Amino acid sequence: MTELTSELVSELKARIRAGRAKVGVVGLGYVGLPLSLTFARAGFTVLGFDIDPAKITRLAAGGSYLKHIPAEAVLAQTASGRFSATTDFSRVRELDAILICVPTPLTPAREPDLSYIVGTGESLWPHLRRGQLVVLESTSYPGTTDECLRPILEKSGLRAGVDFYLAFSPEREDPGNAHFETAQIPKVVGGHTPACLEVAAALYGAAIASVVPVSSTRAAEMTKLLENIYRSVNIALVNELKMLCHRMGMNIFEIIDAAATKPSGFNPSFRGPGWAATASPSTPST
Ligand SMILES: NC(=O)c1ccc[n+]([C@@H]2O[C@H](COP(=O)([O-])OP(=O)(O)OC[C@H]3O[C@@H](n4cnc5c(N)ncnc54)[C@H](O)[C@@H]3O)[C@@H](O)[C@H]2O)c1
């Protein structure tokens, strides 16, 4: 077998450019539902997948189960025929691209629980076909796409970078943040091969304002970890300083606001759940 032919790459890119590519989103939660609506708004036909039939029923009725996603936003896309959802994974065959947004909580041993990614891979591989793009978006350790997801998908007899495209693109959703919509948040993308990156970047570029290509799936996975670790460390720092300020009779918010006027080297963080001390084993990674 040869690497994905340049004709196959051009063909899928042309379908993306023309808005004719059919996009599947697996896991219709805080990340997957807004992502589905973003691609539908960009003119793509989107098919969502979830193992929770109650969510599928709610979406089919043009409703929402997420506080920050109004039912009208769902209805606008279901009524236009651009968005529908199903529990039937045999429909994976209809798709050009499959974006995986399933949970990755921590196990009781505080290790990433990959069971949802494994479960998704097992649901997908019997229905994969040559020329499709699969992108993992779930937060996980560097190596997850290559070491965990790829071997499961390859049970199909198809090979990543040879028969189908494989990429990782971390989700940066901040649910309820009115300042940033999914379509405006730059999308970091790393491919299993250069052709995989090319196709994945073309797809996201058709729906999202800016795409940031990196050299590999591992680099994209590590980028997400850096962002999350940076945030956790800084929230923990502010939590500690808040207690200190309280004891010293100062208001931490006054201090943060004043420090935030420094034009470089300081980004304000605010108190929050912080680092491991308060996170429960089932705390989802974000
Ligand atoms: N929520 C956030 O703010 C946020 C931000 C950035 C990254 N992330 C990451 O994105 C990923 C998804 O998080 P989320 O918050 O959307 O989770 P969520 O729990 O809101 O939604 C996940 C959905 O996946 C479905 N699901 C589980 N297993 C499935 C399977 N095998 N097939 C199909 N559907 C399945 C669930 O029923 C659920 O509807 C996680 O890795 C998370 O760490 C989340």
The ligand as a Tripos MOL2 file, in Angstrom:
@<TRIPOS>MOLECULE
LIG
   44    48     1     0     0
SMALL
NO_CHARGES

@<TRIPOS>ATOM
      1 N1        -15.7930   21.1600   28.9820 N.am      1 LIG1
      2 C1        -14.7310   21.9200   28.7730 C.2       1 LIG1
      3 O1        -14.6590   23.0840   29.1800 O.2       1 LIG1
      4 C2        -13.5390   21.4030   28.0070 C.ar      1 LIG1
      5 C3        -12.5980   22.3400   27.5110 C.ar      1 LIG1
      6 C4        -11.5120   21.8660   26.7860 C.ar      1 LIG1
      7 C5        -11.3450   20.4940   26.5920 C.ar      1 LIG1
      8 N2        -12.2740   19.6040   27.0970 N.ar      1 LIG1
      9 C6        -12.0460   18.1830   26.8310 C.3       1 LIG1
     10 O2        -12.9540   17.7800   25.8000 O.3       1 LIG1
     11 C7        -13.3650   16.4180   26.0160 C.3       1 LIG1
     12 C8        -14.8850   16.3690   26.1160 C.3       1 LIG1
     13 O3        -15.2990   17.1040   27.2620 O.3       1 LIG1
     14 P1        -16.7760   17.5930   27.4930 P.3       1 LIG1
     15 O4        -16.7130   18.5970   28.5790 O.co2     1 LIG1
     16 O5        -17.4410   17.9480   26.2070 O.co2     1 LIG1
     17 O6        -17.4580   16.2410   28.0550 O.3       1 LIG1
     18 P2        -19.0090   15.9690   28.3190 P.3       1 LIG1
     19 O7        -19.0790   14.9790   29.4030 O.co2     1 LIG1
     20 O8        -19.7480   17.2620   28.4220 O.co2     1 LIG1
     21 O9        -19.5040   15.2970   26.9480 O.3       1 LIG1
     22 C9        -19.0260   14.1050   26.4650 C.3       1 LIG1
     23 C10       -20.1180   13.3880   25.6900 C.3       1 LIG1
     24 O10       -19.5660   12.1890   25.1460 O.3       1 LIG1
     25 C11       -20.5470   11.1850   25.2090 C.3       1 LIG1
     26 N3        -19.8580    9.8990   25.0920 N.ar      1 LIG1
     27 C12       -19.1480    9.1960   26.0030 C.ar      1 LIG1
     28 N4        -18.6600    8.0760   25.4760 N.ar      1 LIG1
     29 C13       -19.0520    8.0530   24.1870 C.ar      1 LIG1
     30 C14       -18.8580    7.1370   23.1170 C.ar      1 LIG1
     31 N5        -18.1530    6.0140   23.2660 N.pl3     1 LIG1
     32 N6        -19.4180    7.4230   21.9310 N.ar      1 LIG1
     33 C15       -20.1650    8.5540   21.7620 C.ar      1 LIG1
     34 N7        -20.3800    9.4530   22.7400 N.ar      1 LIG1
     35 C16       -19.8330    9.1960   23.9320 C.ar      1 LIG1
     36 C17       -21.2570   11.4360   26.5280 C.3       1 LIG1
     37 O11       -22.5260   10.8220   26.5590 O.3       1 LIG1
     38 C18       -21.3250   12.9660   26.5400 C.3       1 LIG1
     39 O12       -22.5030   13.4380   25.9240 O.3       1 LIG1
     40 C19       -12.6510   15.9670   27.2960 C.3       1 LIG1
     41 O13       -11.4500   15.3410   26.9410 O.3       1 LIG1
     42 C20       -12.3470   17.2650   27.9990 C.3       1 LIG1
     43 O14       -11.2250   17.1300   28.8370 O.3       1 LIG1
     44 C21       -13.3750   20.0420   27.7750 C.ar      1 LIG1
@<TRIPOS>BOND
     1     1     2 1
     2     2     3 2
     3     2     4 1
     4     4     5 ar
     5     4    44 ar
     6     5     6 ar
     7     6     7 ar
     8     7     8 ar
     9     8     9 1
    10     8    44 ar
    11     9    10 1
    12     9    42 1
    13    10    11 1
    14    11    12 1
    15    11    40 1
    16    12    13 1
    17    13    14 1
    18    14    15 2
    19    14    16 1
    20    14    17 1
    21    17    18 1
    22    18    19 2
    23    18    20 1
    24    18    21 1
    25    21    22 1
    26    22    23 1
    27    23    24 1
    28    23    38 1
    29    24    25 1
    30    25    26 1
    31    25    36 1
    32    26    27 ar
    33    26    35 ar
    34    27    28 ar
    35    28    29 ar
    36    29    30 ar
    37    29    35 ar
    38    30    31 1
    39    30    32 ar
    40    32    33 ar
    41    33    34 ar
    42    34    35 ar
    43    36    37 1
    44    36    38 1
    45    38    39 1
    46    40    41 1
    47    40    42 1
    48    42    43 1
@<TRIPOS>SUBSTRUCTURE
     1 LIG1         1 GROUP 0 **** ****
